[in-house]
Structure formats: C-alpha cells, structure tokens
Amino acid sequence: MSVDHLRTMLNTLKQYSNCEISLTFNDNNQQPLLFVYYKNNLFEVINAQTLVVDTFEAIESTLTAIDNEIEHKFKKTST
C-alpha cells in the first residue's frame, strides 16, 4: 500500500472522528497485525499480538509507526 493511500485513510479517520471507523492491517495469512483508531484527537496504533497501544498526534508519526511495525513483523517472519 502506498504512503499516500495510507495518509488518505488516516485523514479519513480524523475527518470522521465521531464515527467508529478503524483500520486493520493483516499479515499474509490474514492474521491481524495492527489496529488503528482515531480517538480523543489522537491516533491509536495497537499491536494485535501484544495489545500494546501507542498514541500519536500527527499523521506523519502515525505513518512511521505503522510502517515500522509492519516492516518489523515481516523481517521477523522472513528469517
């Protein structure tokens, strides 16, 4: 998925903050890796395995966190 597309999706979460919209990122086996929400003016990135929640104010820092988590997961499974 392109960064521009992901940025658009995060902007949509922010724009419709009064709705219950979330993003789920799955691995190649369709197992959830991350859940992303926008609540209380913050993006929440939740690791599906550890349930650790990281919060971010800005879209750019959220993009970086998502990219890092996905990259880390795929490096871990490819070795």
ZATI-681318 format. One line per field, with one value per atom (N, C-alpha, C): y, x, z. Coordinates in pm, whole numbers, plus 50000, padded with zeros to 5 digits. Each point is the difference from the previous one (the first is absolute). Layout:
<recs>
py Y, ...
px X, ...
pz Z, ...
</recs>
This chain:
<recs>
py 49883, 50117, 50123, 50098, 50120, 50087, 50080, 50093, 50102, 50043, 50096, 49943, 49874, 49935, 49986, 49961, 49988, 50136, 50104, 50135, 50040, 49967, 50029, 49926, 49876, 49920, 50060, 50045, 50061, 50133, 50077, 50124, 49974, 49890, 49962, 49967, 49925, 49970, 50129, 50094, 50128, 50082, 50002, 50078, 49949, 49870, 49939, 49948, 50083, 49958, 49967, 50048, 49969, 49866, 49932, 49867, 49895, 49878, 49892, 49930, 50064, 49943, 49956, 49885, 49954, 49940, 49988, 49934, 49876, 49892, 49878, 49961, 49975, 49955, 49853, 49917, 49855, 49955, 49885, 49939, 49919, 49929, 49922, 49886, 49959, 49893, 50057, 50130, 50071, 50006, 49990, 50017, 50148, 50059, 50142, 50030, 50107, 50051, 50125, 50093, 50129, 50043, 50073, 50068, 50149, 50083, 50145, 50067, 50087, 50075, 50147, 50086, 50141, 50033, 50028, 50029, 50117, 50086, 50112, 50079, 50026, 50078, 49933, 49870, 49925, 49875, 49963, 49872, 49894, 49889, 49886, 49888, 49952, 49886, 49887, 49893, 49889, 49877, 49945, 49876, 49888, 49927, 49896, 49884, 49975, 49887, 50037, 50117, 50040, 50090, 50057, 50097, 50129, 50024, 50126, 50111, 50109, 50114, 50116, 50050, 50120, 50109, 50122, 50110, 50106, 50065, 50100, 50115, 50120, 50118, 50024, 49975, 50037, 49879, 50026, 49895, 49945, 50087, 49955, 49904, 50029, 49909, 49869, 50006, 49879, 49914, 50065, 49928, 49929, 50067, 49942, 49880, 50013, 49889, 49879, 50022, 49890, 49932, 50080, 49946, 49920, 50052, 49930, 49867, 49999, 49876, 49894, 50042, 49904, 49949, 50090, 49959, 49905, 50030, 49914, 49861, 49994, 49872, 49914, 50063, 49922, 49961, 50079, 49960, 49882, 50004, 49894, 49867, 50004, 49876, 49949, 50086, 49956, 49939, 50012, 49941, 49872
px 50086, 49914, 50090, 49963, 50082, 49981, 50101, 49995, 49888, 49982, 49894, 49862, 49980, 49872, 49978, 50103, 49990, 49974, 50065, 49978, 49853, 49945, 49859, 49909, 50032, 49920, 50006, 50117, 50013, 49926, 50006, 49923, 49851, 49955, 49859, 49961, 50085, 49973, 49984, 50089, 49999, 49876, 49967, 49886, 49868, 49989, 49878, 50022, 50060, 50036, 49879, 49882, 49880, 49939, 50060, 49955, 50097, 49957, 50087, 50063, 50101, 50073, 50136, 50046, 50133, 50067, 50130, 50078, 50062, 50002, 50066, 50102, 50121, 50106, 50026, 49991, 50018, 50130, 50048, 50118, 49954, 50092, 49968, 49902, 49987, 49906, 49868, 49979, 49879, 49983, 50112, 49998, 50026, 49923, 50019, 50139, 50059, 50127, 49977, 49924, 49977, 49855, 49954, 49872, 50029, 49934, 50021, 49864, 49993, 49880, 50036, 49899, 50018, 49901, 50053, 49916, 50060, 49914, 50042, 50115, 49989, 50100, 50138, 50004, 50125, 49979, 50104, 50000, 50050, 49931, 50043, 50042, 50122, 50050, 50018, 49925, 49999, 50060, 50101, 50061, 49902, 49956, 49898, 50047, 50130, 50052, 50027, 50059, 50038, 49897, 49910, 49900, 50061, 50126, 50066, 49940, 49963, 49938, 50099, 50026, 50082, 49909, 50015, 49916, 50086, 49939, 50070, 49904, 50054, 49920, 49999, 50111, 50015, 49988, 49954, 49987, 50137, 50099, 50133, 50062, 49989, 50056, 49922, 49870, 49918, 50042, 50023, 50048, 50131, 50091, 50130, 49983, 49915, 49978, 49940, 49903, 49938, 50104, 50075, 50103, 50104, 50044, 50100, 49946, 49877, 49941, 49985, 49952, 49980, 50134, 50095, 50133, 50065, 49988, 50057, 49936, 49870, 49929, 50044, 50012, 50036, 50147, 50087, 50140, 50010, 49919, 50002, 49953, 49896, 49948, 50078, 50082, 50077, 50135, 50038, 50129, 49980
pz 50000, 50000, 50000, 49920, 49992, 50124, 50027, 50113, 49978, 49877, 49971, 50029, 49965, 50028, 50151, 50071, 50145, 50064, 49951, 50052, 49980, 49884, 49973, 50097, 50028, 50094, 50140, 50042, 50133, 50005, 49893, 49994, 50009, 49940, 50007, 50144, 50070, 50142, 50079, 49974, 50072, 49964, 49872, 49954, 50058, 50016, 50053, 50142, 50081, 50136, 50087, 49961, 50078, 49961, 49903, 49959, 50052, 50002, 50045, 49880, 49944, 49887, 50050, 49954, 50037, 49878, 50007, 49897, 50061, 49925, 50044, 49894, 50043, 49911, 50031, 49896, 50014, 49937, 50046, 49936, 49879, 49939, 49880, 50026, 50126, 50038, 50051, 49977, 50042, 50152, 50072, 50145, 50031, 50090, 50031, 50057, 49950, 50052, 50085, 49943, 50064, 49984, 50099, 49993, 50017, 49923, 50010, 50018, 50102, 50032, 50013, 49992, 50031, 50110, 50121, 50116, 50077, 50049, 50084, 49939, 49870, 49925, 49994, 50014, 49991, 49914, 49929, 49930, 50096, 50008, 50081, 49906, 50018, 49924, 50099, 49981, 50095, 49934, 50062, 49954, 50034, 49898, 50020, 50086, 50001, 50079, 50145, 50022, 50136, 50067, 49918, 50045, 50056, 49966, 50038, 49915, 50067, 49933, 49997, 49880, 49984, 49945, 50052, 49955, 49932, 49901, 49921, 49969, 50001, 49966, 49850, 49933, 49860, 49907, 49882, 49899, 49963, 49984, 49958, 50100, 50129, 50100, 50006, 49972, 49994, 49881, 49885, 49882, 50028, 50066, 50032, 50092, 50100, 50094, 49930, 49914, 49925, 49912, 49928, 49911, 50078, 50113, 50082, 50053, 50047, 50053, 49892, 49884, 49891, 49950, 49983, 49953, 50100, 50130, 50104, 49996, 49983, 49998, 49881, 49883, 49882, 50000, 50061, 50015, 50095, 50105, 50100, 49942, 49915, 49943, 49882, 49938, 49884, 50038, 50126, 50044, 50074
</recs>
